[in-house]
């Protein structure tokens, strides 16, 4: 649908961030009400949200002209990415940094893949993760699904 090149990497990341979140929303409609998921978001949904958050933060940084090499060096460290976003103008207090720390730890440590708790001793429920993801999508001005479809036509 849309290829990634040096000049449009920030846009491509925003596009992928939106698609990851759309997939998380669909997955939540299908499996979010299964027993046990009132206490924690299902791991596949957390994974999709974590990737949407990561891509959103990285897109924001690229839009602020942070060199791509520096952005890629962040890896899956969402806390470090957010710290850098704040240095480049993102509003302090915009997101729940506690939820960000938990999902970052789960993503970086691969605990998300294996259904383990964060070293912080917690896993997020979907509502708080959904809010965090939506805020990050807004931060990078991710397109809506309707805008993606329109651009493809």
Secondary structure, 3 states (H helix, E strand, C coil): CCCCCHHHHHHHHHHHHHHHHHHHHHHHHHHCCCCCCCCCCCHHHHHHHHHHHHHHHHHHHHHCCCCHHHHHHCCCCHHHHHHHHHHCCCCCCCCCHHHHHHHHHHHHHCHHHHCCCCCCCCCCCHHHHHHHHHHHHHHCCCCCHHHHHHHHC
